Amino acid sequence: MGGISFKDQLLVFLAVSTLALVCSKPLSPWEIHIKNGLSDGQALFVHCKSKDSDLGERTLSTGAEFKWNFKVNIWDTTLFWCYLRKPKGDQVRFEAFWVEKKTRWLRVKCDGNICNWIAEDTGIYLKDNSTNEDERIHYWKFRETK
């Protein structure tokens, strides 16, 4: 009876470490909302995607929203970005979700794992769920239409 071999100990250690890593992940999903808050009945073109998932193109009428949910991947590399365009050509590309490594800015704004992005005439706003206030994060960039 020689006890447990080093190889077996290493396998047990790796299995327990992997399990601890997986279990330490937040289990609740994230939810992202993109809302058309433009005035005068302007439609909003929206195209959001990640490295692995293209969520498709859509046009939102005023007041309408597009939302999706997901869980952060095991490698903490989940990233979603969106391209928004107004009818007269103003546009913006931005990251709608990213995993924060050093700060907690997005997690604080998206309290409850819900990020509310609103496209308004003056830019793209993110609702701070803890204060219920909208903060402009991005400005529209002009693009000439043909």
Buried (B, 14 or more C-beta within 10 A) or exposed (E): EEEEEEEEEEEEEEEEEEEEEEEEEEEEEBBBBBBBBBEEEBBBBBBBBBEEEEBEEEEBEBEBBBEBEBEBBEEEEBBBBBBBBBBEEBEBEBEBBBBEEEEEEBBEBBEEBBBBBBBBEEBBBBBBBEEEEBEEBBEBEEEEEE
